[in-house]
């Protein structure tokens, strides 16, 4: 998994709003949060939290996008159902999560499987990862990321 000080991968992603973002040259600070699945409790809470804080991130000169392997149709339903304003990226082929190292082995109730490891990255305008949060716990996470964006 990528870490603080690493360069973001040279990938361009398209959000559900049609915006194209070059992760290696994001033209300002960028938060990329990886989450396992649309419409699950933790993922919903996290996406709502980022949506509610978008103006605060903008004031800190930082854009925010969410990434999961769900298809865009699922993202659209998720966005409408919860009135989300945070742009979402459909990583159906896994290129983005593989490049960041957020797709990996997980364990739940004794079962081992491959899945998205909830992680967040704060990327600087030059493409350097300024902060990396791995195996994120949702409670209080958005506030931590916002504080780091304000300090960067």
N, C-alpha and C positions, 0 to 999 in steps of 0.2 A: 504494500500500500504506500502511496506517495506520502511524503511527510513535509514538515516545515523546512523551507530552504530549497526544496526540489522545484523544478520547472513544471508548470502545468503542461499536459500533453497538447500537441499541435492538432487540435480537432475543432471543427466548427459544428455547433449544434443549432437546431432550429426549435424554438419554443412554440407552444400552442398558439401564441399570438402572432406567429410568423417571423419573429425577430431572429436574425442569425447572429450568433455570438462565437467569436474565435476565443477559445479558452486560453490559448497561449498569449494572446494580445487582447485582453478584454476591454480596452479603452476605459480605464478606471478600475476601481476595486470591484470584485465579484465574489459573492458567496454562492457556492454550489453545494446543495445538500442532497445526499443520496438517501432514499428511503425505500423500504421493502415493497409496499403494496398500497395502491389506492384504496380508500374507504375502510382501512383497518384502524382501530382505535388510536394507537400511537402515531401512525402516519398522518391521520386526520388532525390530531392535536398539533403536531409539528407544522403541518402546512397552514393551518389556521393561524398559528403563532407567527410564522413568517409573514403571512398575508397582513395580519393586524399591525405588523411593525415595518411594513415597506416604506412608509413615509419617514420613519426614523432612520432606516438604512439609507434612503435617498439623501437625507440631510447629512449623513456621514460620507456621502460620495460613493455609495456602494449599491450595486444592483444585486438581486437575489434570484436564483433559479433552483427548482427542484428537479431531481432526476430519479426515475425508476424504470424498470423494464416493462411496465405496463404499456399497452398501445395507446395512441393518441385518443381513440374513442373512449377509452376508460378514463383518461385524464380529463376529457371534456365533461363526462358525467360527474366525476369527482369535483371538478371546478364548479359546475352548476349547483350540485347538491349542497355544497358547503360555502358557496359565494366566495371562493378563493380568488385572490388577486395576484398571487405569486405565479409567475410563468413556470410552466412545467415542460420537461423534455422527455420524450418517449425514446428510451434507449433499448428498443426491441432487439437489436442485434448484439447488444452488450458491449459495443465498442468503447463507450464512455466509461462504464463501470469497470471494464477490464483494464483500460488505460490508467485509471486511478487506483485500481486494486481493491475495489469495494465489493466485488463479487467473490464470495469465498465460502468455506465450510462453516456451517452454523450448527448449533446443538440446541434442541428444545425438547424437554420431557424425555430425555434419553435417546432421542432420534437425531441422527446426523444427516444433514442435507446441504445442498448448495443454495445460497441465497444472497440477497443484498445485505451487506453489513452497514447499518445506519452510520453514516459518516458525513462530516461537513468540512469544507475547505474554504478558506479565505484567500483569494488570489489577488495579488497586486497588479497594478496597471502594466507592469513589465512581464507578467506571466509567472512570477515567483510565488510559490505558496507561502503566505505569511503566517498562517496558522492551520493546523489540521486537528480535527476532533474525531476520534475513532470509537466505535462501539458506544455511540451516543445514547444517553438517557434523556428522554424528551423534556422532563420537568426542568425548567430553568435554562434550557439550552439556548433558546433564541436570545435571551438576555446576555448570555456569555458571548455569543457570536457578535451581537450588536456592540458590546463593550470593546471587543477586539477590533471591530471595524472602525469605531470612533478613535481608537488609539493609533491605528495604522496610518 
